[in-house]
Amino acid sequence: MQNETRSTNTLLHLVYFTYFFCGMTQCFESVFLPEMKEYFHLSYQQQMYVMFAKNIAFLLAILVGARVLQVGYKNCLTIAMALYAVGTLLLVPGLRMAQYNLVLLAFVVIGSGFTIQMVAGSPLISALGLPQDSSSRLNFGNALGAIAQIIAPASLTIIIPATALSAQAKLPYMQAIFITFGLGLVLLTLVTLMVNNVDIRESLRESSSSARFSATSVWHPKVVLGLVAIFLVLGTEACLFGFFRNYLEDTSIAGLSAHQSERLFTVYFAVFALGRMMAAWIQKHLRPAVHIAFHLVFAMFCLLLAMFAKGTIAVVAVVAIGFFASIFFPTLYAMAIENMGDLTGQASGVLTLGFLGCAIIPVLQGKLADSIGLQLSYGLGLIGYLFALFYVFRSWRSENADKADLERTAIDAAGNP
């Protein structure tokens, strides 16, 4: 029993570390989007093809979810780290040969690793601990990724000299970063290969056995609607991330320098991480549906400010959105996958399809930005947040109705011994 507990804790901490290290890697890969735009002479829409390439691999999520039980959750994590490593190292020749198509291919491979990591990693975090703390653990795991993303842009001011202003001048440093993290991912692949596996199927069954409903199909309404909500909020999050520096450096909005926007990128991820760390504690004491509802309302207010404000107010608004949006994916995921039992792997695959929003919505916003302006294009995010708010209230009402049914059943049983 003691050995089993030790293996469970070791695997949980390893999954947490993969979230941290991969979060840092992805930030380094994406923080250079403005430089790639300059280096390859891209439009806003073409710049967002990177987001499309990295997230289109989530089309594989249902297939991965259907096979994760046979392959094993931990083994899928090993495969994910290997793909991360290959894709990150592939960025180096893509940049060296100035081949944007090769860079996009590298992001497709990285995205494939990310897909498998999310399909396998999220159920692992959910199952390796007490069921009632699942949402809290998911917020904490994702917070580690956000903390890593604080470190990445902050370290750029140390790694890249202030005199390196052009994309061409930054190119050697970009390549060195990708080689370093690629080799780190190779090492992480070997570590996941050696760690003992933990069978979480029984834990998932026990969680499902106490459910208020019995899911007989992965296409349960709460999973399907959860998929749509995750698709929309993640797509909006990818836009916030992908256009962050463009927004701040736009002379008609804030007019900051590249150096200033890089520093504020660090602040953005700091408040993003703070939001998730606070959620990991708050959701142990407050229902996740209540917590996320407040965040959605304030995020919509900040989006409206980001669309019309200028100068300091615009900067504060777009940074503040990071705090409120930070909890959307892990909380919605935990709400949608709760009590799915043996269908958890398949449900995780379906919900992970939501990351396709990161591929499609940034391209749509890029097209809008080219036609109506970058600032007004942020209105696209309001659609996603409104639907997520609808999903949260629907889930909240359903949960209350189920509790009322249980109470009536208990009263009837007490009255008819």
TITITOR-388837 format. One record per atom (N, C-alpha, C): z, x, y. Coordinates in steps of 0.05 Angstrom, whole numbers, padded with zeros to 5 digits, always signed. Each point is the difference from the previous one (the first is absolute). Example, Ala and Ser with C-alpha at 12.3 -4.5 7.8 and 13.67 -1.06 7.14 Angstrom:
2
+00156+00264-00114;+00000-00018+00024;+00000+00018+00024;-00014-00007+00021;+00001+00016+00024;+00014-00015+00022;
***
This chain:
417
+00000+00017-00024;+00000-00017+00024;+00000+00017+00025;+00016+00022+00000;+00002+00018+00023;-00027+00014+00004;-00013+00009-00022;-00026+00013+00002;-00021-00019+00011;+00002-00026-00008;-00019-00020+00010;+00003-00004+00030;+00026-00001+00009;+00005-00003+00029;-00010+00024+00015;+00005+00024-00011;-00010+00024+00013;-00030+00001+00002;-00014-00009-00021;-00029+00000+00001;-00010-00021+00020;+00014-00023+00001;-00008-00020+00020;+00003+00010+00028;+00023+00013+00006;+00004+00010+00027;-00020+00022+00007;-00005+00018-00020;-00019+00022+00005;-00028-00011+00006;-00009-00020-00015;-00026-00012+00004;-00001-00014+00027;+00021-00015+00007;+00000-00014+00026;-00001+00020+00023;+00015+00022-00002;-00001+00020+00022;-00028+00014+00001;-00012+00003-00023;-00027+00012-00001;-00020-00018+00014;+00002-00026-00006;-00018-00020+00013;+00004+00001+00030;+00026+00001+00008;+00006+00002+00029;-00014+00024+00012;+00002+00023-00014;-00012+00025+00010;-00031-00002+00002;-00012-00013-00020;-00029-00003+00002;-00008-00017+00025;+00016-00020+00006;-00005-00016+00024;+00003+00018+00025;+00020+00017+00000;+00004+00018+00023;-00023+00020+00003;-00006+00014-00022;-00020+00021+00002;-00028-00011+00005;-00007-00022-00014;-00026-00012+00004;-00003-00013+00028;+00023-00010+00011;+00000-00010+00027;-00007+00022+00020;+00012+00024-00004;-00006+00022+00017;-00029+00009-00003;-00010+00001-00024;-00027+00008-00005;-00020-00019+00013;+00004-00026-00003;-00018-00019+00011;+00000+00001+00031;+00024+00005+00011;+00001+00002+00029;-00017+00024+00010;+00003+00023-00013;-00016+00023+00008;-00030-00006-00004;-00006-00015-00020;-00029-00006-00005;-00011-00019+00021;+00017-00018+00011;-00010-00020+00018;+00006+00006+00030;+00019+00018+00005;+00007+00005+00028;-00023+00014+00015;-00018+00011-00016;-00023+00015+00012;-00024-00018+00004;+00003-00027-00001;-00023-00018+00004;-00014+00005+00027;+00014+00003+00022;-00014+00006+00025;-00017+00025-00001;+00012+00021-00014;-00015+00025-00002;-00025-00004-00018;+00002-00016-00021;-00023-00006-00017;-00021-00016+00015;+00009-00018+00018;-00018-00015+00016;-00017+00019+00018;+00014+00020+00012;-00013+00019+00017;-00018+00019-00017;+00011+00010-00022;-00014+00021-00016;-00026-00011-00012;+00001-00025-00010;-00023-00012-00013;-00016-00019+00019;+00008-00001+00026;-00014-00016+00020;-00002-00030-00009;+00024-00012-00003;+00001-00027-00011;+00006-00021+00021;-00007-00025-00005;+00009-00023+00016;+00027-00008-00010;+00013-00020+00013;+00026-00010-00010;-00003-00012-00028;-00022-00015-00003;-00004-00012-00026;-00004+00021-00022;-00016+00020+00006;-00005+00022-00020;+00026+00015-00006;+00017+00003+00021;+00025+00014-00004;+00017-00015-00021;-00001-00027+00001;+00016-00016-00018;-00011-00001-00028;-00024+00012-00005;-00010+00002-00027;+00019+00017-00018;+00016+00018+00013;+00020+00015-00014;+00020-00019-00012;+00010-00019+00016;+00019-00020-00010;-00012-00017-00022;-00026-00007+00004;-00014-00016-00020;-00002+00016-00027;-00008+00025+00002;-00003+00017-00024;+00027+00003-00015;+00021+00004+00016;+00026+00005-00013;+00012-00025-00013;-00008-00023+00009;+00012-00025-00010;-00018-00017-00017;-00026+00006-00001;-00018-00016-00016;+00006+00003-00030;+00014+00022-00007;+00007+00005-00028;+00020-00021-00010;+00012-00015+00018;+00019-00021-00008;-00014-00023-00015;-00026+00000-00001;-00015-00018-00017;+00008+00004-00029;+00009+00024-00006;+00008+00007-00028;+00028-00010-00006;+00014-00011+00019;+00029-00007-00003;+00004-00019-00024;-00016-00021-00002;+00004-00019-00022;-00004+00013-00027;-00021+00017-00002;-00005+00015-00025;+00024+00018-00007;+00010+00014+00020;+00023+00018-00004;+00024-00017-00008;+00005-00022+00014;+00022-00017-00007;-00001-00011-00028;-00024-00006-00010;-00004-00010-00027;+00005+00021-00021;-00002+00026+00007;+00002+00022-00019;+00026+00015+00003;+00016-00006+00021;+00023+00017+00005;+00021-00001-00022;+00003-00023-00014;+00019-00002-00022;-00008+00018-00023;-00027+00001-00006;-00009+00016-00022;+00002+00030+00006;-00008+00007+00024;+00001+00029+00008;+00028+00009+00005;+00016-00018+00012;+00028+00007+00007;+00002+00005+00030;+00021-00011+00012;+00003+00002+00029;+00002+00029+00009;+00016+00016-00014;+00004+00028+00007;-00025+00016-00003;-00015-00005-00022;-00026+00014-00004;-00020-00007+00021;+00000-00025+00009;-00018-00007+00022;+00007+00015+00026;+00026+00005+00004;+00008+00016+00023;-00011+00028-00002;+00000+00012-00023;-00011+00027-00004;-00030+00000+00007;-00015-00020-00010;-00028-00002+00006;-00005-00003+00030;+00017-00016+00013;-00003-00004+00029;+00003+00027+00015;+00020+00016-00008;+00005+00025+00014;-00024+00019-00004;-00012+00000-00024;-00023+00017-00005;-00023-00008+00017;-00005-00025+00003;-00022-00009+00017;+00005+00006+00030;+00025-00003+00009;+00007+00008+00027;-00007+00030+00004;+00007+00017-00019;-00005+00028+00003;-00030+00006+00002;-00015-00011-00018;-00029+00005+00000;-00013-00009+00026;+00007-00024+00009;-00011-00010+00025;+00007+00016+00024;+00025+00009+00002;+00009+00016+00023;-00014+00026+00001;-00003+00013-00023;-00014+00026-00001;-00029-00003+00006;-00012-00023-00007;-00028-00005+00005;-00007-00003+00030;+00021-00006+00016;-00005-00002+00029;-00008+00027+00012;+00009+00022-00013;-00005+00027+00011;-00030+00006+00000;-00015-00001-00023;-00029+00005+00002;-00014-00021+00016;+00009-00025+00001;-00013-00020+00017;+00000+00008+00029;+00023+00010+00010;+00002+00009+00028;-00015+00026+00004;+00002+00018-00019;-00013+00026+00003;-00030-00002+00002;-00011-00019-00016;-00029-00003-00001;-00010-00022+00020;+00020-00012+00015;-00006-00021+00019;-00015-00023-00013;+00009-00008-00024;-00012-00022-00014;+00019-00024+00000;-00005-00019+00018;+00017-00024+00003;+00000-00016-00026;-00022-00001-00014;-00001-00015-00025;+00019+00012-00021;+00002+00027+00000;+00019+00013-00019;+00029-00006+00008;+00005-00001+00026;+00027-00007+00010;+00007-00029-00009;-00020-00018+00003;+00005-00028-00008;+00005-00001-00031;-00015+00016-00015;+00005+00000-00029;+00028+00010-00007;+00009+00020+00015;+00027+00010-00004;+00021-00022+00005;-00005-00016+00021;+00019-00022+00006;-00002-00022-00021;-00023-00004-00013;-00002-00019-00022;+00018+00009-00023;-00001+00026-00006;+00017+00011-00022;+00030-00002+00007;+00006+00007+00025;+00028-00003+00010;+00009-00029-00003;-00018-00018+00009;+00007-00028-00002;+00004-00010-00028;-00015+00011-00019;+00004-00007-00029;+00028+00008-00009;+00009+00024+00009;+00027+00009-00007;+00021-00018+00013;-00005-00007+00025;+00018-00018+00015;+00002-00027-00014;-00023-00010-00009;+00000-00026-00014;+00018+00000-00025;-00004+00021-00017;+00016+00002-00024;+00029+00004+00006;+00006+00016+00021;+00028+00005+00008;+00013-00026+00008;-00013-00017+00015;+00012-00025+00009;+00003-00020-00023;-00020-00002-00018;+00002-00019-00022;+00022+00008-00019;+00004+00026-00005;+00021+00009-00018;+00026+00005+00014;-00001+00011+00024;+00025+00009+00014;+00017-00023+00009;-00013-00021+00011;+00016-00022+00011;+00016-00015-00022;-00012-00006-00023;+00016-00012-00022;+00023+00018-00009;-00006+00027-00001;+00021+00019-00008;+00024-00002+00019;-00006+00000+00026;+00022-00002+00019;+00015-00026-00003;-00016-00022-00005;+00012-00026-00003;+00019-00002-00024;-00009+00013-00022;+00014-00003-00026;+00022+00020-00004;-00001+00023+00013;+00020+00021-00005;+00025-00004+00017;+00013-00022-00004;+00024-00006+00015;+00006-00030-00002;+00020-00009+00016;+00008-00028-00001;-00022-00018+00012;-00007-00022-00014;-00022-00018+00009;+00004-00010+00029;+00025-00006+00008;+00005-00012+00026;-00005+00021+00023;-00001+00025-00007;-00005+00021+00020;-00028+00010+00000;-00018-00014-00014;-00028+00009-00002;-00013+00004+00027;+00002-00020+00018;-00012+00001+00026;+00011+00024+00016;+00026+00004-00003;+00013+00022+00014;-00010+00027-00009;-00003+00003-00027;-00011+00025-00010;-00029+00005+00008;-00016-00022+00000;-00028+00003+00008;-00002+00008+00030;+00017-00011+00017;+00000+00008+00028;+00009+00029+00003;+00019+00008-00016;+00010+00028+00001;-00022+00019-00009;-00013-00006-00023;-00022+00017-00010;-00022+00003+00020;-00008-00022+00012;-00021+00001+00020;+00009+00013+00026;+00027-00002+00006;+00011+00014+00023;-00003+00030-00003;+00003+00010-00025;-00003+00029-00004;-00028+00009+00007;-00020-00017-00007;-00027+00007+00007;-00003+00000+00031;+00013-00018+00013;-00001-00001+00029;+00014+00024+00013;+00023+00008-00012;+00014+00024+00010;-00018+00025-00003;-00015+00001-00022;-00019+00022-00004;-00021+00000+00022;-00008-00024+00008;-00020-00002+00020;+00010+00006+00028;+00027+00002+00003;+00011+00010+00025;-00004+00031+00001;+00006+00012-00023;-00001+00029-00002;-00029+00011+00004;-00019-00015-00011;-00028+00010+00001;-00010+00004+00028;-00002-00021+00017;-00010+00004+00027;+00017+00018+00017;+00027-00001-00005;+00018+00018+00016;-00006+00029-00006;-00006+00006-00025;-00005+00028-00008;-00027+00010+00011;-00018-00018+00007;-00026+00008+00010;+00003+00017+00026;+00020-00007+00016;+00004+00015+00025;+00008+00028-00005;+00011+00005-00024;+00008+00028-00008;-00023+00014-00014;-00014-00015-00018;-00022+00012-00016;-00024+00006+00016;-00008-00019+00018;-00025+00004+00015;+00007+00008+00029;-00010+00023+00009;+00006+00010+00027;-00010-00020+00021;+00014-00001+00022;-00007-00018+00022;-00028+00007+00012;-00009+00025-00004;-00026+00009+00010;-00023-00011-00017;+00006-00009-00024;-00021-00011-00017;-00005-00029+00007;-00019-00006+00018;-00004-00026+00010;-00022-00016-00014;-00021+00014-00008;-00023-00013-00012;+00004-00003-00030;-00016-00018-00012;+00001-00004-00029;-00008+00025-00015;-00019+00014+00011;-00010+00025-00012;+00022+00021-00001;+00016+00002+00022;+00022+00019+00001;+00022-00007-00019;+00004-00026-00006;+00022-00008-00018;-00009+00001-00029;-00025+00003-00005;-00010-00002-00028;+00013+00019-00019;+00004+00026+00006;+00014+00018-00019;+00028-00009-00007;+00014-00011+00019;+00027-00009-00005;+00000-00026-00018;-00019-00017+00005;-00003-00024-00016;-00005+00008-00029;-00018+00019-00005;-00006+00008-00027;+00024+00013-00014;+00015+00016+00015;+00024+00013-00011;+00021-00021-00008;+00003-00021+00016;+00019-00022-00006;-00008-00014-00026;-00026-00006-00002;-00010-00015-00024;+00003+00017-00025;-00005+00026+00001;+00004+00018-00023;+00029+00000-00008;+00018+00003+00019;+00029+00002-00005;+00010-00025-00014;-00007-00023+00011;+00009-00025-00012;-00014-00007-00026;-00025+00009-00003;-00014-00004-00025;+00014+00015-00023;+00008+00025+00006;+00015+00015-00021;+00027-00011-00005;+00013-00011+00021;+00026-00013-00004;-00002-00024-00018;-00022-00015+00003;-00005-00024-00017;-00006+00008-00029;-00012+00023-00004;-00005+00010-00027;+00027+00005-00014;+00019+00013+00015;+00026+00005-00010;+00015-00026-00006;-00002-00019+00018;+00013-00026-00004;-00011-00014-00025;-00026+00003-00005;-00012-00012-00024;+00013+00011-00025;+00005+00027-00001;+00013+00012-00023;+00028-00009-00003;+00015-00005+00022;+00027-00009-00001;+00002-00028-00012;-00018-00018+00009;+00000-00027-00011;-00007-00001-00029;-00016+00020-00008;-00008+00002-00028;+00023+00007-00018;+00019+00016+00011;+00022+00010-00017;+00025-00018+00000;+00003-00017+00020;+00024-00017+00002;-00001-00021-00022;+00024-00006-00011;+00002-00020-00022;-00008-00028+00010;-00014-00014-00017;-00008-00028+00007;+00024-00019-00004;-00001-00022+00015;+00020-00021-00003;-00015-00026-00004;+00006-00015-00021;-00013-00025-00005;+00013-00022+00017;-00015-00011+00019;+00012-00020+00018;-00007-00028-00008;-00013-00004-00022;-00009-00027-00008;+00024-00019-00005;+00021+00010-00012;+00023-00016-00005;+00014-00009+00026;+00001+00019+00019;+00012-00006+00026;-00016-00022+00014;-00026+00001-00002;-00017-00020+00012;+00003-00027-00013;+00004+00000-00027;+00004-00026-00014;+00026-00012+00007;+00022+00016+00002;+00026-00010+00007;+00000-00012+00028;-00015+00013+00019;-00002-00011+00027;-00014-00027-00001;-00021-00002-00016;-00015-00025-00001;+00016-00022-00014;+00017+00007-00019;+00014-00020-00016;+00019-00017+00017;+00009+00011+00023;+00018-00015+00017;-00015-00013+00023;-00026-00001-00002;-00016-00011+00022;+00003-00030+00002;-00006-00010+00025;+00000-00029+00004;-00026-00013-00009;-00020+00016-00006;-00025-00011-00011;-00009+00019-00022;-00017-00009-00017;-00011+00017-00021;-00030+00004+00005;-00008+00024+00008;-00028+00006+00006;-00015+00003-00026;-00021-00016-00004;-00016+00001-00024;-00027+00014+00006;-00006+00004+00025;-00025+00012+00008;+00005+00019+00023;-00015+00022+00001;+00002+00018+00022;-00010-00012+00026;-00017-00021-00002;-00011-00013+00023;+00018-00023+00010;+00026+00005-00001;+00020-00018+00011;-00005-00002+00031;+00003-00024+00012;-00005-00002+00029;+00015+00020+00017;+00024+00007-00007;+00015+00019+00017;-00012+00028-00001;-00013+00006-00023;-00013+00026-00002;-00027+00000+00015;-00015-00021-00003;-00026-00002+00013;+00003-00001+00030;+00018-00017+00011;+00004-00001+00028;+00013+00026+00011;+00017+00012-00018;+00012+00026+00008;-00021+00021+00002;-00021-00001-00017;-00022+00019+00002;-00014-00003+00027;-00006-00025+00008;-00014-00004+00026;+00017+00010+00023;+00027-00005-00001;+00017+00009+00022;+00001+00030+00001;+00002+00013-00023;+00001+00030-00001;-00027+00011+00009;-00022-00012-00008;-00027+00009+00009;-00001+00001+00030;+00009-00022+00013;-00002-00002+00029;+00019+00019+00015;+00025+00001-00009;+00019+00017+00014;-00005+00030-00004;-00009+00007-00024;-00007+00028-00005;-00025+00009+00016;-00019-00019+00001;-00024+00006+00016;+00007+00005+00029;+00018-00017+00011;+00009+00003+00027;+00015+00026+00004;+00017+00007-00020;+00015+00025+00001;-00019+00024+00000;-00021-00001-00016;-00020+00022-00001;-00014+00003+00027;-00005-00023+00014;-00012+00001+00026;+00018+00014+00020;+00026-00008-00001;+00020+00012+00018;+00001+00030-00004;+00000+00008-00025;+00001+00028-00007;-00026+00015+00008;-00023-00012-00008;-00025+00014+00004;-00009+00002+00029;+00008-00020+00017;-00009+00000+00028;+00022+00009+00018;+00023+00009-00010;+00023+00006+00017;-00007+00020+00022;-00011+00023-00008;-00006+00021+00019;-00023-00008+00018;-00020-00014-00011;-00022-00009+00017;+00011-00019+00022;+00018-00017-00007;+00012-00019+00019;+00014+00014+00022;+00017+00019-00007;+00016+00014+00020;-00017+00019+00018;-00021+00011-00012;-00017+00018+00016;-00022-00014+00016;-00003-00026-00004;-00020-00015+00015;+00008+00000+00029;-00017+00009+00018;+00006+00002+00028;+00005-00027+00013;-00011-00021-00011;+00004-00027+00011;+00025-00013-00009;+00015+00013-00019;+00025-00012-00010;+00024+00017+00008;+00002+00024-00011;+00023+00018+00006;-00009+00027+00010;-00023+00010-00009;-00012+00025+00009;+00017+00025-00006;+00013+00000-00023;+00016+00023-00008;-00018+00022-00011;+00011+00024+00000;-00015+00023-00013;+00003-00001-00030;-00016+00016-00014;+00002+00001-00029;+00027+00010-00008;+00011+00020+00015;+00026+00011-00007;+00022-00021+00003;-00002-00016+00021;+00020-00022+00004;-00002-00021-00021;-00024-00007-00007;-00004-00021-00021;+00010+00009-00027;-00003+00026-00006;+00010+00011-00025;+00031-00002-00001;+00012+00005+00023;+00029-00001+00001;+00010-00029-00003;-00015-00019+00012;+00008-00028-00002;-00006-00011-00028;-00019+00013-00014;-00005-00007-00028;+00026+00004-00016;+00013+00022+00006;+00026+00006-00013;+00021-00021+00006;+00000-00009+00025;+00019-00021+00008;-00007-00026-00014;-00026-00006-00003;-00008-00024-00013;+00010-00001-00029;-00003+00022-00014;+00009+00001-00028;+00031+00002-00002;+00012+00010+00022;+00030+00000+00000;+00010-00029+00001;-00011-00016+00017;+00010-00028+00002;-00009-00016-00025;-00023+00008-00011;-00010-00012-00025;+00020+00005-00023;+00008+00025-00002;+00020+00008-00021;+00027-00013+00006;+00008-00002+00025;+00025-00012+00007;+00000-00029-00008;-00022-00014+00004;-00002-00028-00008;+00004-00004-00029;-00012+00017-00016;+00003-00002-00030;+00028+00008-00009;+00011+00021+00012;+00027+00008-00008;+00020-00021+00007;-00003-00013+00023;+00018-00022+00008;-00003-00023-00019;-00025-00006-00008;-00006-00022-00018;+00013+00004-00027;+00001+00025-00009;+00012+00006-00026;+00029-00008-00001;+00013+00002+00024;+00029-00008+00002;+00002-00030+00006;-00016-00009+00020;+00002-00028+00010;-00005-00020-00023;-00021+00006-00017;-00007-00019-00020;+00019-00001-00024;+00021+00017+00001;+00021-00004-00019;+00020-00021+00009;-00002-00007+00026;+00019-00019+00012;-00014-00025+00011;-00026+00002+00005;-00015-00022+00012;-00025-00006-00017;-00006-00026-00004;-00023-00007-00016;-00025+00013+00011;-00017+00013-00017;-00024+00013+00010;-00018-00018+00016;-00002-00026-00008;-00018-00019+00014;+00009-00003+00029;+00026-00002+00005;+00010-00003+00027;-00006+00026+00016;+00005+00022-00012;-00004+00026+00013;-00029+00004+00009;-00018-00005-00019;-00028+00005+00006;-00011-00020+00020;+00011-00024+00001;-00010-00020+00019;+00005+00009+00028;+00024+00011+00005;+00006+00011+00027;-00019+00022+00007;-00005+00018-00019;-00018+00023+00005;-00028-00009+00007;-00010-00021-00014;-00027-00010+00005;-00003-00011+00028;+00020-00015+00009;-00001-00012+00027;+00000+00022+00021;+00017+00020-00003;+00000+00021+00020;-00024+00018-00001;-00012+00003-00024;-00024+00016-00003;-00024-00014+00015;-00001-00026-00002;-00021-00015+00014;+00003+00002+00030;+00025+00000+00010;+00005+00003+00028;-00010+00028+00010;+00006+00021-00016;-00008+00027+00007;-00031+00003-00001;-00013-00014-00019;-00029+00001-00002;-00013-00012+00025;+00012-00022+00010;-00010-00012+00025;+00002+00019+00023;+00023+00014+00002;+00003+00019+00021;-00020+00023-00003;-00005+00009-00024;-00019+00022-00005;-00028-00008+00008;-00006-00026-00001;-00027-00009+00006;-00005-00001+00031;+00021-00003+00016;-00005-00005+00028;+00015+00019+00019;+00020+00014-00010;+00016+00018+00018;-00015+00026+00004;+00010+00015+00020;-00011+00026+00006;+00023+00020+00003;-00006+00025-00001;+00020+00021+00006;+00023+00000-00019;+00024+00003+00011;+00025+00003-00016;+00005-00024-00017;-00004-00024+00010;+00005-00024-00015;-00018-00001-00025;-00025+00007+00003;-00018+00001-00023;+00009+00020-00021;+00009+00023+00009;+00010+00021-00018;+00024-00010-00015;+00020-00012+00014;+00024-00010-00013;-00007-00022-00020;-00018-00017+00008;-00007-00023-00018;-00012+00010-00026;-00019+00018+00001;-00014+00009-00024;+00018+00017-00018;+00019+00014+00012;+00020+00015-00016;+00020-00019-00012;+00008-00020+00015;+00020-00019-00011;-00010-00016-00023;-00026-00005-00001;-00011-00015-00022;+00006+00014-00027;+00000+00027+00001;+00006+00015-00024;+00027-00007-00012;+00020-00005+00017;+00026-00008-00010;-00001-00026-00014;-00012-00020+00013;+00000-00027-00012;-00018-00002-00024;-00023+00014+00000;-00020-00002-00022;+00009+00016-00024;+00020+00017+00003;+00007+00018-00021;+00009-00013-00026;+00012-00024+00002;+00012-00013-00023;-00019-00020-00014;-00024-00004+00012;-00017-00022-00010;-00009+00003-00029;-00011+00023-00006;-00010+00003-00028;+00022+00000-00021;+00020+00017+00002;+00020+00000-00021;+00015-00026-00003;+00005-00014+00022;+00014-00026-00002;-00017-00022-00012;-00025-00002+00010;-00019-00019-00012;-00005+00005-00029;-00003+00026-00007;-00004+00007-00028;+00023-00009-00018;+00025+00006+00010;+00023-00007-00016;+00003-00030-00003;-00006-00015+00021;+00001-00029-00001;-00020-00012-00020;-00024+00012+00000;-00022-00010-00016;+00002+00007-00030;+00013+00023-00006;+00000+00009-00028;+00026-00008-00014;+00019-00011+00015;+00026-00006-00011;-00002-00019-00025;+00014+00007-00021;+00002-00016-00024;-00026-00004-00015;-00018+00019+00001;-00026-00003-00015;+00002+00011-00028;+00023+00013-00008;+00004+00008-00028;-00022+00018-00011;-00010-00007-00024;-00021+00017-00012;-00026+00000+00015;-00003-00019+00019;-00024-00001+00017;+00003+00018+00025;+00022+00015+00002;+00005+00016+00024;-00023+00020+00005;-00008+00014-00022;-00022+00020+00003;-00025-00013+00011;-00008-00023-00012;-00024-00013+00009;+00003-00011+00028;+00023-00011+00006;+00005-00010+00027;+00000+00023+00020;+00010+00023-00007;-00001+00023+00017;-00028+00008+00006;-00017-00001-00021;-00028+00006+00004;-00014-00019+00019;+00007-00026-00003;-00012-00020+00019;+00010+00005+00028;+00026+00004+00004;+00011+00004+00026;-00010+00025+00013;-00004+00021-00016;-00010+00025+00010;-00029-00002+00010;-00014-00020-00009;-00027-00006+00011;+00002-00005+00031;+00024-00007+00009;+00004-00004+00028;-00006+00024+00017;+00001+00024-00012;-00007+00024+00015;-00030+00001+00007;-00016-00017-00012;-00028-00002+00009;-00001-00009+00030;+00021-00012+00009;+00002-00007+00029;-00002+00025+00017;+00011+00022-00011;-00002+00026+00015;-00028+00011+00001;-00018-00010-00019;-00027+00009+00000;-00018-00017+00018;+00005-00026-00001;-00018-00019+00013;+00008-00006+00029;+00025-00006+00005;+00008-00008+00027;-00004+00022+00021;+00006+00026-00006;-00005+00020+00021;-00029+00002+00007;-00019-00004-00019;-00028+00000+00006;-00007-00023+00018;+00012-00024-00005;-00005-00023+00017;+00011+00005+00028;+00024+00011+00002;+00011+00006+00026;-00017+00021+00014;-00009+00020-00015;-00018+00020+00012;-00025-00012+00012;-00011-00019-00014;-00024-00015+00010;+00007-00015+00025;+00023-00013+00000;+00010-00015+00024;+00004+00019+00023;+00012+00023-00006;+00006+00020+00021;-00026+00010+00013;-00021+00004-00016;-00025+00009+00011;-00013-00022+00018;+00006-00025-00006;-00013-00022+00015;+00016-00011+00023;+00027-00005-00004;+00016-00012+00021;+00021+00018+00012;+00002+00024-00011;+00020+00019+00010;+00023+00004-00020;+00011+00024-00001;+00021+00006-00019;+00025-00017+00004;+00008-00004+00025;+00025-00014+00005;-00001-00029-00009;-00021-00015+00007;-00002-00028-00009;-00003-00003-00030;-00011+00021-00013;-00004-00002-00029;+00026-00002-00015;+00022+00006+00013;+00027-00002-00014;+00007-00029-00005;-00014-00019+00013;+00006-00028-00005;-00005-00008-00029;-00017+00016-00014;-00005-00006-00028;+00025-00001-00017;+00020+00017+00007;+00025+00001-00015;+00016-00025+00002;-00003-00016+00021;+00015-00025+00002;-00005-00019-00023;-00025+00000-00010;-00008-00018-00022;+00017+00007-00025;+00002+00025-00006;+00015+00009-00023;+00030-00007+00002;+00011+00005+00023;+00029-00005+00003;+00006-00030-00001;-00018-00017+00011;+00005-00029-00002;-00001-00010-00029;-00019+00011-00015;-00001-00008-00029;+00025+00009-00015;+00008+00025+00006;+00024+00011-00014;+00025-00017+00007;+00001-00010+00025;+00023-00017+00008;-00001-00026-00016;-00024-00011-00003;-00004-00024-00016;+00010+00005-00029;-00008+00022-00012;+00008+00006-00027;+00030+00003-00003;+00013+00013+00019;+00029+00004-00001;+00014-00027+00001;-00008-00017+00019;+00013-00027+00002;-00005-00017-00025;-00024+00003-00012;-00006-00015-00025;+00018+00010-00022;+00003+00026-00002;+00018+00011-00021;+00029-00008+00004;+00008+00000+00026;+00027-00008+00007;+00006-00028-00008;-00019-00019+00006;+00004-00028-00007;+00000-00004-00030;-00017+00015-00014;-00001-00003-00029;+00026+00010-00013;+00010+00022+00011;+00025+00010-00011;+00023-00019+00005;+00001-00012+00024;+00021-00020+00006;-00002-00024-00018;-00025-00009-00005;-00004-00023-00017;+00009+00005-00028;-00006+00024-00010;+00008+00008-00027;+00030+00001-00003;+00014+00010+00021;+00029+00001+00000;+00012-00028-00001;-00012-00018+00016;+00009-00028+00001;-00003-00013-00027;-00023+00005-00014;-00005-00011-00027;+00021+00010-00019;+00007+00026+00001;+00020+00012-00017;+00027-00013+00004;+00007-00005+00026;+00026-00012+00006;+00001-00028-00011;-00022-00016+00004;+00000-00027-00011;+00002-00001-00030;-00014+00019-00013;+00002+00002-00030;+00028+00006-00009;+00013+00018+00015;+00028+00008-00007;+00019-00024+00003;-00004-00015+00022;+00017-00023+00005;-00004-00022-00021;-00026-00005-00008;-00006-00019-00021;+00012+00008-00026;-00002+00026-00006;+00012+00010-00025;+00030-00003-00001;+00013+00004+00023;+00029-00002+00002;+00008-00030-00003;-00017-00018+00010;+00007-00028-00001;-00007-00013-00027;-00016+00014-00016;-00007-00010-00027;+00005+00021-00021;+00026+00004-00007;+00007+00021-00020;-00010-00008-00027;
***
